Amino acid sequence: METSSDGDPRVLFVMNIVLSTIFGTGIIWGLSFIEIATFSLINIASLTLIIAAVTYAIVM
């Protein structure tokens, strides 16, 4: 018997935020390394929200 599940949306949301934060931190760190952006909490949070929103829009 094979069952299919989309998963718990809360888990997917948290996983999206965590992975977006890690990815956003890496991008901001790289940009600060080449002196294009400042490594700050505001920049990381902004990019995290953008990445999470784009990911959510693509998935849904």
N, C-alpha and C positions, 0 to 999 in steps of 0.2 A: 504494500500500500504506500503510495506516494502522496505526501501532503505538501502544500505550498503555503508560505507565510511571508507577508511583507515586513514583518518585524514590528516591534513596538516603536511608535513614532517618537516617543521621548528619548529612547536610546539612540535613534538615528539623529535626532536634533543635537544631543550632547556630543555624539561622535563627530558630527559636522563641525560644531563649534571648536572642539579640541583639535581636530586635524586642521581646520582653517587657522587657528591660532598658531600652531606649530609652523605651518606653511608661511603664514604672514610674517612671523618672527624671522624666519629664514630669509625672506625677501627683503624685509627692512634692514636686517643685519648686513646683507650683501650690498644694498644701496648705500648704507652708511659707511661700509668699508671702502667703496669707491667715491665717497663724499657727494652723493646725490641727494640723500635724505638723512635726517637726524634720527638716530635710534632712540625713540621715546615711546612711552606707553600709549600716548594719543595716536601716534602713527600706526603702532601695532594694532590697537583696537579698531581704528578706522579700516585698515586693510582686512582685518579679520571679519568685520561686518560685511564688507564688500564681497569677499570671497565666499562667505557663508550664504549671502543672499543670491549670488550668481549660481552657486551650487544647488541651492534649494529650487531656484527657478528652472534650472536645467532638468533636475530630477523629477519635479512635479510637472 
